[in-house]
């Protein structure tokens, strides 16, 4: 029996193109949304920006990653599992 491959061989580029071409997601619109939410913080030379449950991390005047805050992660977990806040 053949051992299943991990998905590590699928590049981020391939994932983005799949989202764009197969799922018909507008990647440039997402890029513009991120830019509109972060441009002032990047121009101010901030290291990060936390807003609306998201934490944008900057390096060399670029957005390098987007994380979820702990509260946002907890909220999404409750939604996925059907738990009630309380």
MOLIN-V803622 format. One record per residue. N is the residue number from 0. RES is the residue in three letters. OMEGA is omega in radians with two decimals (none if undefined). D_LAST is the distance of its C-alpha to the last C-alpha in whole Angstrom. Layout:
n: {N,N}
res: {RES,RES}
omega: {OMEGA,OMEGA}
d_last: {D_LAST,D_LAST}
This chain:
n: {0,1,2,3,4,5,6,7,8,9,10,11,12,13,14,15,16,17,18,19,20,21,22,23,24,25,26,27,28,29,30,31,32,33,34,35,36,37,38,39,40,41,42,43,44,45,46,47,48,49,50,51,52,53,54,55,56,57,58,59,60,61,62,63,64,65,66,67,68,69,70,71,72,73,74,75,76,77,78,79,80,81,82,83,84,85}
res: {UNK,UNK,UNK,UNK,UNK,UNK,UNK,UNK,UNK,UNK,UNK,UNK,UNK,UNK,UNK,UNK,UNK,UNK,UNK,UNK,UNK,UNK,UNK,UNK,UNK,UNK,UNK,UNK,UNK,UNK,UNK,UNK,UNK,UNK,UNK,UNK,UNK,UNK,UNK,UNK,UNK,UNK,UNK,UNK,UNK,UNK,UNK,UNK,UNK,UNK,UNK,UNK,UNK,UNK,UNK,UNK,UNK,UNK,UNK,UNK,UNK,UNK,UNK,UNK,UNK,UNK,UNK,UNK,UNK,UNK,UNK,UNK,UNK,UNK,UNK,UNK,UNK,UNK,UNK,UNK,UNK,UNK,UNK,UNK,UNK,UNK}
omega: {-3.12,3.10,3.13,3.10,2.96,-3.11,-3.10,-3.10,3.09,-3.07,3.05,3.11,3.13,3.13,3.13,3.13,3.09,3.13,-3.10,-2.98,-3.10,-3.12,3.10,3.07,-3.14,-3.08,3.14,3.08,3.09,3.10,-3.14,3.10,3.11,3.13,-3.11,3.13,-2.98,-2.98,-3.12,3.13,3.09,3.13,3.11,3.12,3.10,3.06,-3.08,3.08,3.07,-3.13,3.05,3.08,3.13,3.03,3.07,3.12,-3.08,3.02,3.14,3.10,3.10,3.00,-3.06,3.07,3.07,3.13,3.02,3.05,3.12,3.12,3.14,3.12,3.12,3.12,3.14,3.11,3.11,3.11,-3.11,-3.08,3.12,3.11,3.06,3.08,3.14,none}
d_last: {48,46,43,41,41,38,37,38,42,40,40,38,41,41,37,37,40,39,36,38,41,39,36,38,35,37,37,38,36,33,35,36,32,32,35,34,31,33,36,36,34,37,40,38,39,35,34,30,28,24,23,21,19,22,25,28,31,34,38,41,40,38,35,35,31,28,24,21,19,16,13,15,16,12,11,14,14,11,13,16,14,12,9,6,4,0}
